[in-house]
């Protein structure tokens, strides 16, 4: 699934509806709005899908992509660096957890929370399991 293409299609549909007079877009951040719509739909679909048919770990590609987006937005890092941060953090988790346990953590903490953990551990080189992390997290 190419999320960027899906978000582009949503944005195009929104723009077409605006041209037809069906809605008015009052944002300068159309791509962000389209991605937000896509994320909410995918979250609902994946939650329903995962709960009924597939193991939770099948949602990891989606969760990791959302975490990359969160790292980029929250900390202003370029896409490639956000992917490195997210990937290194995920790989560190695989040393002592199953993919199912990792997926449960991502769903529980949300990609936004995991973005903070990833950045704190990888970029700042600190332990996200320490109490200091809790204080830092509050400010970010």
PyMOL CGO cylinders between C-alpha atoms (Angstrom):
from pymol import cmd
from pymol.cgo import CYLINDER

trace = [
    CYLINDER, 0.00, 0.00, 0.00, 1.45, 3.36, -1.01, 0.3, 1, 1, 1, 1, 1, 1,
    CYLINDER, 1.45, 3.36, -1.01, 0.19, 5.79, 1.61, 0.3, 1, 1, 1, 1, 1, 1,
    CYLINDER, 0.19, 5.79, 1.61, 1.59, 8.83, -0.19, 0.3, 1, 1, 1, 1, 1, 1,
    CYLINDER, 1.59, 8.83, -0.19, -0.41, 7.96, -3.31, 0.3, 1, 1, 1, 1, 1, 1,
    CYLINDER, -0.41, 7.96, -3.31, -3.56, 7.39, -1.25, 0.3, 1, 1, 1, 1, 1, 1,
    CYLINDER, -3.56, 7.39, -1.25, -3.12, 10.74, 0.50, 0.3, 1, 1, 1, 1, 1, 1,
    CYLINDER, -3.12, 10.74, 0.50, -2.62, 12.43, -2.88, 0.3, 1, 1, 1, 1, 1, 1,
    CYLINDER, -2.62, 12.43, -2.88, -5.85, 10.84, -4.13, 0.3, 1, 1, 1, 1, 1, 1,
    CYLINDER, -5.85, 10.84, -4.13, -7.73, 12.07, -1.06, 0.3, 1, 1, 1, 1, 1, 1,
    CYLINDER, -7.73, 12.07, -1.06, -6.37, 15.58, -1.56, 0.3, 1, 1, 1, 1, 1, 1,
    CYLINDER, -6.37, 15.58, -1.56, -7.35, 15.50, -5.23, 0.3, 1, 1, 1, 1, 1, 1,
    CYLINDER, -7.35, 15.50, -5.23, -10.87, 14.40, -4.28, 0.3, 1, 1, 1, 1, 1, 1,
    CYLINDER, -10.87, 14.40, -4.28, -11.12, 17.22, -1.74, 0.3, 1, 1, 1, 1, 1, 1,
    CYLINDER, -11.12, 17.22, -1.74, -9.99, 19.75, -4.34, 0.3, 1, 1, 1, 1, 1, 1,
    CYLINDER, -9.99, 19.75, -4.34, -12.52, 18.42, -6.86, 0.3, 1, 1, 1, 1, 1, 1,
    CYLINDER, -12.52, 18.42, -6.86, -15.30, 18.70, -4.28, 0.3, 1, 1, 1, 1, 1, 1,
    CYLINDER, -15.30, 18.70, -4.28, -14.23, 22.25, -3.60, 0.3, 1, 1, 1, 1, 1, 1,
    CYLINDER, -14.23, 22.25, -3.60, -14.35, 23.09, -7.33, 0.3, 1, 1, 1, 1, 1, 1,
    CYLINDER, -14.35, 23.09, -7.33, -17.85, 21.62, -7.49, 0.3, 1, 1, 1, 1, 1, 1,
    CYLINDER, -17.85, 21.62, -7.49, -18.95, 23.81, -4.59, 0.3, 1, 1, 1, 1, 1, 1,
    CYLINDER, -18.95, 23.81, -4.59, -19.51, 20.89, -2.23, 0.3, 1, 1, 1, 1, 1, 1,
    CYLINDER, -19.51, 20.89, -2.23, -17.06, 22.11, 0.40, 0.3, 1, 1, 1, 1, 1, 1,
    CYLINDER, -17.06, 22.11, 0.40, -14.65, 24.92, 1.14, 0.3, 1, 1, 1, 1, 1, 1,
    CYLINDER, -14.65, 24.92, 1.14, -11.05, 24.20, 2.09, 0.3, 1, 1, 1, 1, 1, 1,
    CYLINDER, -11.05, 24.20, 2.09, -9.64, 26.85, 4.38, 0.3, 1, 1, 1, 1, 1, 1,
    CYLINDER, -9.64, 26.85, 4.38, -6.22, 25.37, 4.95, 0.3, 1, 1, 1, 1, 1, 1,
    CYLINDER, -6.22, 25.37, 4.95, -2.82, 26.00, 3.49, 0.3, 1, 1, 1, 1, 1, 1,
    CYLINDER, -2.82, 26.00, 3.49, -1.83, 22.48, 4.44, 0.3, 1, 1, 1, 1, 1, 1,
    CYLINDER, -1.83, 22.48, 4.44, -3.95, 20.32, 2.14, 0.3, 1, 1, 1, 1, 1, 1,
    CYLINDER, -3.95, 20.32, 2.14, -1.50, 17.42, 2.10, 0.3, 1, 1, 1, 1, 1, 1,
    CYLINDER, -1.50, 17.42, 2.10, -1.50, 17.31, 5.92, 0.3, 1, 1, 1, 1, 1, 1,
    CYLINDER, -1.50, 17.31, 5.92, -5.32, 17.29, 5.96, 0.3, 1, 1, 1, 1, 1, 1,
    CYLINDER, -5.32, 17.29, 5.96, -5.39, 14.48, 3.40, 0.3, 1, 1, 1, 1, 1, 1,
    CYLINDER, -5.39, 14.48, 3.40, -2.86, 12.45, 5.40, 0.3, 1, 1, 1, 1, 1, 1,
    CYLINDER, -2.86, 12.45, 5.40, -4.89, 12.99, 8.56, 0.3, 1, 1, 1, 1, 1, 1,
    CYLINDER, -4.89, 12.99, 8.56, -8.03, 11.70, 6.86, 0.3, 1, 1, 1, 1, 1, 1,
    CYLINDER, -8.03, 11.70, 6.86, -6.12, 8.71, 5.51, 0.3, 1, 1, 1, 1, 1, 1,
    CYLINDER, -6.12, 8.71, 5.51, -4.61, 7.97, 8.92, 0.3, 1, 1, 1, 1, 1, 1,
    CYLINDER, -4.61, 7.97, 8.92, -7.98, 7.99, 10.65, 0.3, 1, 1, 1, 1, 1, 1,
    CYLINDER, -7.98, 7.99, 10.65, -9.47, 5.66, 8.04, 0.3, 1, 1, 1, 1, 1, 1,
    CYLINDER, -9.47, 5.66, 8.04, -6.49, 3.31, 8.10, 0.3, 1, 1, 1, 1, 1, 1,
    CYLINDER, -6.49, 3.31, 8.10, -6.44, 3.24, 11.88, 0.3, 1, 1, 1, 1, 1, 1,
    CYLINDER, -6.44, 3.24, 11.88, -10.08, 2.19, 11.97, 0.3, 1, 1, 1, 1, 1, 1,
    CYLINDER, -10.08, 2.19, 11.97, -9.61, -0.35, 9.20, 0.3, 1, 1, 1, 1, 1, 1,
    CYLINDER, -9.61, -0.35, 9.20, -6.47, -1.82, 10.70, 0.3, 1, 1, 1, 1, 1, 1,
    CYLINDER, -6.47, -1.82, 10.70, -7.98, -1.97, 14.16, 0.3, 1, 1, 1, 1, 1, 1,
    CYLINDER, -7.98, -1.97, 14.16, -11.04, -3.78, 12.85, 0.3, 1, 1, 1, 1, 1, 1,
    CYLINDER, -11.04, -3.78, 12.85, -9.00, -5.93, 10.49, 0.3, 1, 1, 1, 1, 1, 1,
    CYLINDER, -9.00, -5.93, 10.49, -6.37, -6.77, 13.07, 0.3, 1, 1, 1, 1, 1, 1,
    CYLINDER, -6.37, -6.77, 13.07, -8.91, -7.63, 15.72, 0.3, 1, 1, 1, 1, 1, 1,
    CYLINDER, -8.91, -7.63, 15.72, -10.77, -10.08, 13.49, 0.3, 1, 1, 1, 1, 1, 1,
    CYLINDER, -10.77, -10.08, 13.49, -8.45, -11.66, 10.96, 0.3, 1, 1, 1, 1, 1, 1,
    CYLINDER, -8.45, -11.66, 10.96, -4.77, -10.85, 11.21, 0.3, 1, 1, 1, 1, 1, 1,
    CYLINDER, -4.77, -10.85, 11.21, -2.22, -10.80, 13.98, 0.3, 1, 1, 1, 1, 1, 1,
    CYLINDER, -2.22, -10.80, 13.98, -1.46, -7.36, 15.39, 0.3, 1, 1, 1, 1, 1, 1,
    CYLINDER, -1.46, -7.36, 15.39, 2.11, -7.49, 14.13, 0.3, 1, 1, 1, 1, 1, 1,
    CYLINDER, 2.11, -7.49, 14.13, 0.79, -7.18, 10.55, 0.3, 1, 1, 1, 1, 1, 1,
    CYLINDER, 0.79, -7.18, 10.55, 0.16, -3.52, 11.33, 0.3, 1, 1, 1, 1, 1, 1,
    CYLINDER, 0.16, -3.52, 11.33, 3.83, -2.74, 12.02, 0.3, 1, 1, 1, 1, 1, 1,
    CYLINDER, 3.83, -2.74, 12.02, 4.59, -1.24, 8.58, 0.3, 1, 1, 1, 1, 1, 1,
    CYLINDER, 4.59, -1.24, 8.58, 1.70, 1.18, 9.05, 0.3, 1, 1, 1, 1, 1, 1,
    CYLINDER, 1.70, 1.18, 9.05, 2.75, 2.03, 12.61, 0.3, 1, 1, 1, 1, 1, 1,
    CYLINDER, 2.75, 2.03, 12.61, 6.37, 2.58, 11.62, 0.3, 1, 1, 1, 1, 1, 1,
    CYLINDER, 6.37, 2.58, 11.62, 5.38, 4.86, 8.74, 0.3, 1, 1, 1, 1, 1, 1,
    CYLINDER, 5.38, 4.86, 8.74, 3.21, 6.90, 11.10, 0.3, 1, 1, 1, 1, 1, 1,
    CYLINDER, 3.21, 6.90, 11.10, 6.10, 7.11, 13.55, 0.3, 1, 1, 1, 1, 1, 1,
    CYLINDER, 6.10, 7.11, 13.55, 8.40, 8.41, 10.80, 0.3, 1, 1, 1, 1, 1, 1,
    CYLINDER, 8.40, 8.41, 10.80, 5.85, 11.13, 10.00, 0.3, 1, 1, 1, 1, 1, 1,
    CYLINDER, 5.85, 11.13, 10.00, 5.60, 12.05, 13.68, 0.3, 1, 1, 1, 1, 1, 1,
    CYLINDER, 5.60, 12.05, 13.68, 9.40, 12.29, 14.07, 0.3, 1, 1, 1, 1, 1, 1,
    CYLINDER, 9.40, 12.29, 14.07, 9.54, 14.58, 11.04, 0.3, 1, 1, 1, 1, 1, 1,
    CYLINDER, 9.54, 14.58, 11.04, 6.74, 16.85, 12.25, 0.3, 1, 1, 1, 1, 1, 1,
    CYLINDER, 6.74, 16.85, 12.25, 7.62, 16.99, 15.97, 0.3, 1, 1, 1, 1, 1, 1,
    CYLINDER, 7.62, 16.99, 15.97, 11.38, 17.34, 15.66, 0.3, 1, 1, 1, 1, 1, 1,
    CYLINDER, 11.38, 17.34, 15.66, 11.85, 18.92, 12.24, 0.3, 1, 1, 1, 1, 1, 1,
    CYLINDER, 11.85, 18.92, 12.24, 14.17, 16.25, 10.89, 0.3, 1, 1, 1, 1, 1, 1,
    CYLINDER, 14.17, 16.25, 10.89, 14.27, 15.31, 7.20, 0.3, 1, 1, 1, 1, 1, 1,
    CYLINDER, 14.27, 15.31, 7.20, 12.48, 12.19, 5.99, 0.3, 1, 1, 1, 1, 1, 1,
    CYLINDER, 12.48, 12.19, 5.99, 15.61, 10.05, 5.63, 0.3, 1, 1, 1, 1, 1, 1,
    CYLINDER, 15.61, 10.05, 5.63, 16.85, 10.88, 9.13, 0.3, 1, 1, 1, 1, 1, 1,
    CYLINDER, 16.85, 10.88, 9.13, 13.38, 10.24, 10.59, 0.3, 1, 1, 1, 1, 1, 1,
    CYLINDER, 13.38, 10.24, 10.59, 13.44, 6.80, 8.92, 0.3, 1, 1, 1, 1, 1, 1,
    CYLINDER, 13.44, 6.80, 8.92, 16.88, 6.09, 10.40, 0.3, 1, 1, 1, 1, 1, 1,
    CYLINDER, 16.88, 6.09, 10.40, 15.78, 7.13, 13.90, 0.3, 1, 1, 1, 1, 1, 1,
    CYLINDER, 15.78, 7.13, 13.90, 12.58, 5.09, 13.71, 0.3, 1, 1, 1, 1, 1, 1,
    CYLINDER, 12.58, 5.09, 13.71, 14.35, 2.06, 12.24, 0.3, 1, 1, 1, 1, 1, 1,
    CYLINDER, 14.35, 2.06, 12.24, 17.16, 2.05, 14.78, 0.3, 1, 1, 1, 1, 1, 1,
    CYLINDER, 17.16, 2.05, 14.78, 14.72, 2.33, 17.66, 0.3, 1, 1, 1, 1, 1, 1,
    CYLINDER, 14.72, 2.33, 17.66, 12.53, -0.45, 16.27, 0.3, 1, 1, 1, 1, 1, 1,
    CYLINDER, 12.53, -0.45, 16.27, 15.59, -2.68, 15.78, 0.3, 1, 1, 1, 1, 1, 1,
    CYLINDER, 15.59, -2.68, 15.78, 16.65, -2.06, 19.39, 0.3, 1, 1, 1, 1, 1, 1,
    CYLINDER, 16.65, -2.06, 19.39, 13.23, -3.26, 20.54, 0.3, 1, 1, 1, 1, 1, 1,
    CYLINDER, 13.23, -3.26, 20.54, 13.50, -6.48, 18.54, 0.3, 1, 1, 1, 1, 1, 1,
    CYLINDER, 13.50, -6.48, 18.54, 16.45, -7.60, 20.67, 0.3, 1, 1, 1, 1, 1, 1,
    CYLINDER, 16.45, -7.60, 20.67, 14.27, -8.54, 23.61, 0.3, 1, 1, 1, 1, 1, 1,
    CYLINDER, 14.27, -8.54, 23.61, 10.66, -8.39, 22.39, 0.3, 1, 1, 1, 1, 1, 1,
    CYLINDER, 10.66, -8.39, 22.39, 8.53, -10.21, 19.86, 0.3, 1, 1, 1, 1, 1, 1,
    CYLINDER, 8.53, -10.21, 19.86, 7.02, -8.29, 16.96, 0.3, 1, 1, 1, 1, 1, 1,
    CYLINDER, 7.02, -8.29, 16.96, 3.61, -8.80, 18.56, 0.3, 1, 1, 1, 1, 1, 1,
    CYLINDER, 3.61, -8.80, 18.56, 4.82, -7.20, 21.81, 0.3, 1, 1, 1, 1, 1, 1,
    CYLINDER, 4.82, -7.20, 21.81, 6.30, -4.30, 19.86, 0.3, 1, 1, 1, 1, 1, 1,
    CYLINDER, 6.30, -4.30, 19.86, 3.07, -3.79, 17.91, 0.3, 1, 1, 1, 1, 1, 1,
    CYLINDER, 3.07, -3.79, 17.91, 1.08, -3.78, 21.14, 0.3, 1, 1, 1, 1, 1, 1,
    CYLINDER, 1.08, -3.78, 21.14, 3.40, -1.11, 22.53, 0.3, 1, 1, 1, 1, 1, 1,
    CYLINDER, 3.40, -1.11, 22.53, 3.07, 1.04, 19.40, 0.3, 1, 1, 1, 1, 1, 1,
    CYLINDER, 3.07, 1.04, 19.40, -0.73, 0.79, 19.51, 0.3, 1, 1, 1, 1, 1, 1,
    CYLINDER, -0.73, 0.79, 19.51, -0.77, 1.56, 23.23, 0.3, 1, 1, 1, 1, 1, 1,
    CYLINDER, -0.77, 1.56, 23.23, 1.60, 4.52, 23.12, 0.3, 1, 1, 1, 1, 1, 1,
    CYLINDER, 1.60, 4.52, 23.12, 0.59, 5.68, 19.62, 0.3, 1, 1, 1, 1, 1, 1,
    CYLINDER, 0.59, 5.68, 19.62, 3.06, 6.57, 16.89, 0.3, 1, 1, 1, 1, 1, 1,
    CYLINDER, 3.06, 6.57, 16.89, 3.36, 10.05, 18.43, 0.3, 1, 1, 1, 1, 1, 1,
    CYLINDER, 3.36, 10.05, 18.43, 4.53, 8.59, 21.72, 0.3, 1, 1, 1, 1, 1, 1,
    CYLINDER, 4.53, 8.59, 21.72, 6.86, 6.18, 19.97, 0.3, 1, 1, 1, 1, 1, 1,
    CYLINDER, 6.86, 6.18, 19.97, 8.29, 9.05, 17.93, 0.3, 1, 1, 1, 1, 1, 1,
    CYLINDER, 8.29, 9.05, 17.93, 9.26, 10.73, 21.18, 0.3, 1, 1, 1, 1, 1, 1,
    CYLINDER, 9.26, 10.73, 21.18, 10.86, 7.54, 22.50, 0.3, 1, 1, 1, 1, 1, 1,
    CYLINDER, 10.86, 7.54, 22.50, 12.71, 6.98, 19.22, 0.3, 1, 1, 1, 1, 1, 1,
    CYLINDER, 12.71, 6.98, 19.22, 14.06, 10.50, 19.08, 0.3, 1, 1, 1, 1, 1, 1,
    CYLINDER, 14.06, 10.50, 19.08, 15.06, 10.50, 22.75, 0.3, 1, 1, 1, 1, 1, 1,
    CYLINDER, 15.06, 10.50, 22.75, 16.96, 7.24, 22.53, 0.3, 1, 1, 1, 1, 1, 1,
    CYLINDER, 16.96, 7.24, 22.53, 18.50, 7.47, 19.07, 0.3, 1, 1, 1, 1, 1, 1,
    CYLINDER, 18.50, 7.47, 19.07, 19.02, 11.17, 18.46, 0.3, 1, 1, 1, 1, 1, 1,
    CYLINDER, 19.02, 11.17, 18.46, 19.70, 12.28, 22.02, 0.3, 1, 1, 1, 1, 1, 1,
    CYLINDER, 19.70, 12.28, 22.02, 21.39, 9.02, 23.05, 0.3, 1, 1, 1, 1, 1, 1,
    CYLINDER, 21.39, 9.02, 23.05, 19.44, 8.68, 26.29, 0.3, 1, 1, 1, 1, 1, 1,
    CYLINDER, 19.44, 8.68, 26.29, 17.54, 5.80, 27.87, 0.3, 1, 1, 1, 1, 1, 1,
    CYLINDER, 17.54, 5.80, 27.87, 13.79, 6.17, 27.32, 0.3, 1, 1, 1, 1, 1, 1,
    CYLINDER, 13.79, 6.17, 27.32, 13.14, 3.77, 30.22, 0.3, 1, 1, 1, 1, 1, 1,
    CYLINDER, 13.14, 3.77, 30.22, 14.59, 6.21, 32.80, 0.3, 1, 1, 1, 1, 1, 1,
    CYLINDER, 14.59, 6.21, 32.80, 12.51, 8.66, 34.81, 0.3, 1, 1, 1, 1, 1, 1,
    CYLINDER, 12.51, 8.66, 34.81, 14.27, 11.56, 33.08, 0.3, 1, 1, 1, 1, 1, 1,
    CYLINDER, 14.27, 11.56, 33.08, 12.45, 10.58, 29.92, 0.3, 1, 1, 1, 1, 1, 1,
    CYLINDER, 12.45, 10.58, 29.92, 9.08, 11.24, 31.58, 0.3, 1, 1, 1, 1, 1, 1,
    CYLINDER, 9.08, 11.24, 31.58, 10.09, 14.83, 32.35, 0.3, 1, 1, 1, 1, 1, 1,
    CYLINDER, 10.09, 14.83, 32.35, 11.47, 15.37, 28.84, 0.3, 1, 1, 1, 1, 1, 1,
    CYLINDER, 11.47, 15.37, 28.84, 8.37, 13.83, 27.23, 0.3, 1, 1, 1, 1, 1, 1,
    CYLINDER, 8.37, 13.83, 27.23, 6.09, 16.30, 29.00, 0.3, 1, 1, 1, 1, 1, 1,
    CYLINDER, 6.09, 16.30, 29.00, 7.84, 19.19, 27.23, 0.3, 1, 1, 1, 1, 1, 1,
    CYLINDER, 7.84, 19.19, 27.23, 7.85, 17.61, 23.79, 0.3, 1, 1, 1, 1, 1, 1,
]
cmd.load_cgo(trace, "trace")
